[in-house]
Amino acid sequence: MDAVRFKQEYLSLSSRLYRVAYYILESESEAEDALQELYLKLWQIRGRLDFIQTPEAYSIRLLKNICIDRIRSSKKTVVTDKIPETGAEMLQDERIDSSDRLQKVLAAVKSLPERQRQVLTLRLIEGRSYEEIMKITGLGYLTIRVVLSRAKQSLKNKL
């Protein structure tokens, strides 16, 4: 793939890809860095990009993976001024925090309207595709996306 075609097919997606990265990372600088890393990777494998049928979907998938890697690596390198607790106390505190968090999430999911709870469960917990959800619920693709978005927003507001 030459530079002109790369610009047309991949660089033209930059604003949409930035929004995806920002949604995941919730930081302008992190989103910009992730996008830059994505374009570097894409340019390095440009010889194989000729075989990609949907550049946007491929780019979004790579970008999501980059963002997830960034989140994971940032959690590993967090430095605190706290004195570490003993192993048993720390594990017990983590279990309590996780249990409390889980209870809050479950309560928030239970409080969602039936349709939102059903679509959210099918998509995020059971990992069903949009096509499968359409068959199960009888809803259209766009309706499912809207319902899922509203459910996620409701959960964010409640938590």
Number of C-alpha atoms within 10 A of each C-alpha: 13 10 10 9 11 18 11 10 14 18 13 12 15 16 11 12 23 21 16 18 25 19 13 16 18 12 12 14 11 18 22 17 17 25 25 15 16 21 19 12 13 18 17 11 12 15 11 11 18 13 10 11 9 10 16 17 11 14 20 18 12 18 25 18 14 18 25 16 12 15 14 11 11 11 9 8 8 7 8 7 5 6 6 9 10 8 9 9 11 12 12 11 13 12 12 12 12 12 12 12 13 12 12 15 16 12 14 18 21 12 14 17 11 11 15 22 18 18 24 25 15 19 16 11 9 10 12 15 11 18 12 13 20 17 10 12 13 10 17 13 12 11 11 22 15 12 19 22 14 15 22 17 12 16 18 11 9 13 11
